[in-house]
Amino acid sequence: MKHPVDVHVGQRIRQRRWMVGMTQQQLGDKVGIKFQQIQKYETGMNRVSASRLWNIAEALGVQVSFFFEGLAEDSAAPAETAKGDVLADKEALDLLRAYYAIPETQRRKLFDLARVLSDAA
């Protein structure tokens, strides 16, 4: 049976990997494991050891604590959000990746436009 914390950590690994535009194969190569093991981590089927999580964090350019963000403090289950986890959606992550690829001055203008459009709705 999958433990909720293992599922959450796996989801955070997948989200970060998508954000940086890395494949499971590329992450596996950086960490020294096969992509099938990355798949098992991302689904929560296999628990990630502390040392492996350290290596994954280094490969993805985040602190180890990143993988635990969003867990409820009073339980082992992920915190619920009103609209669900937006970052669990691949389309949303692709949009974020594209957004941050835009030069900063243009990105700020796009952000301002999005804010105006959302206020008008």
C-alpha positions as CSV (number, residue, x, y, z in Angstrom):
1,M,0.0,0.0,0.0
2,K,1.3,3.5,-0.9
3,H,2.0,5.8,2.0
4,P,0.6,9.3,1.4
5,V,4.0,11.0,2.1
6,D,5.7,8.8,-0.5
7,V,3.0,9.7,-3.1
8,H,3.4,13.4,-2.2
9,V,7.2,13.3,-2.5
10,G,6.9,11.4,-5.8
11,Q,4.5,14.1,-7.2
12,R,6.9,16.8,-6.2
13,I,9.7,15.0,-7.9
14,R,7.6,14.8,-11.1
15,Q,6.5,18.4,-10.9
16,R,10.1,19.7,-10.5
17,R,11.3,17.4,-13.3
18,W,8.6,18.8,-15.6
19,M,9.4,22.4,-14.5
20,V,13.1,22.1,-15.5
21,G,12.2,20.2,-18.7
22,M,13.9,17.0,-17.8
23,T,12.9,13.5,-18.8
24,Q,12.8,10.5,-16.5
25,Q,15.7,9.1,-18.4
26,Q,17.8,12.3,-17.9
27,L,17.0,12.4,-14.2
28,G,17.9,8.7,-13.8
29,D,21.2,9.3,-15.6
30,K,22.1,12.2,-13.4
31,V,21.2,10.2,-10.2
32,G,22.7,6.9,-11.5
33,I,19.6,4.8,-11.7
34,K,17.3,3.5,-14.4
35,F,14.3,5.6,-15.5
36,Q,11.9,2.8,-14.4
37,Q,13.0,3.6,-10.8
38,I,12.2,7.2,-11.3
39,Q,8.7,6.1,-12.5
40,K,8.3,4.1,-9.3
41,Y,9.3,7.1,-7.1
42,E,7.0,9.4,-9.0
43,T,4.0,7.2,-8.5
44,G,4.8,6.5,-4.8
45,M,5.2,2.8,-5.5
46,N,8.8,2.9,-4.1
47,R,9.9,4.9,-1.2
48,V,12.9,7.3,-1.8
49,S,15.8,6.9,0.6
50,A,17.3,10.0,2.2
51,S,20.5,9.8,0.2
52,R,18.7,9.2,-3.1
53,L,16.4,12.1,-2.3
54,W,19.4,14.3,-1.7
55,N,20.9,13.3,-5.1
56,I,17.5,13.9,-6.8
57,A,17.3,17.4,-5.2
58,E,20.8,18.2,-6.3
59,A,20.0,17.1,-9.9
60,L,16.8,19.1,-10.0
61,G,18.3,22.2,-8.3
62,V,16.2,22.3,-5.2
63,Q,16.6,21.8,-1.5
64,V,15.4,18.5,-0.1
65,S,12.7,20.3,1.8
66,F,11.0,21.2,-1.5
67,F,9.7,17.7,-1.8
68,F,7.8,18.0,1.5
69,E,6.2,21.4,0.9
70,G,2.4,21.1,1.0
71,L,2.1,18.3,3.5
72,A,-0.3,19.0,6.3
73,E,1.4,19.6,9.6
74,D,-1.0,17.5,11.7
75,S,-1.1,14.4,9.4
76,A,0.9,12.4,7.0
77,A,-1.5,13.2,4.2
78,P,-1.0,16.0,1.7
79,A,-2.8,19.2,2.5
80,E,-6.1,19.6,0.5
81,T,-6.6,22.7,-1.6
82,A,-9.9,24.2,-2.7
83,K,-9.3,23.7,-6.4
84,G,-6.9,20.8,-6.3
85,D,-3.2,20.8,-7.0
86,V,-2.6,23.0,-10.1
87,L,1.0,21.8,-10.4
88,A,-0.2,18.2,-10.8
89,D,-1.5,19.2,-14.2
90,K,1.1,18.8,-17.0
91,E,-0.4,21.7,-19.0
92,A,0.0,24.1,-16.1
93,L,3.6,23.1,-15.7
94,D,4.2,23.5,-19.4
95,L,2.7,27.0,-19.2
96,L,4.9,27.9,-16.2
97,R,8.0,26.7,-18.0
98,A,7.1,28.7,-21.1
99,Y,6.3,31.8,-19.0
100,Y,9.7,31.7,-17.3
101,A,11.4,31.3,-20.6
102,I,10.2,34.7,-21.7
103,P,12.6,37.6,-21.0
104,E,11.8,39.3,-17.7
105,T,10.6,42.7,-19.1
106,Q,8.2,41.0,-21.5
107,R,7.2,38.5,-18.8
108,R,6.2,41.4,-16.5
109,K,4.0,42.9,-19.3
110,L,2.4,39.5,-19.9
111,F,1.7,39.1,-16.1
112,D,0.1,42.6,-16.0
113,L,-2.1,41.7,-19.0
114,A,-3.2,38.4,-17.4
115,R,-4.0,40.2,-14.2
116,V,-6.1,42.8,-16.0
117,L,-7.9,40.1,-18.0
118,S,-8.6,38.1,-14.8
119,D,-10.0,41.2,-13.1
120,A,-12.3,41.8,-16.1
121,A,-13.8,38.3,-16.0
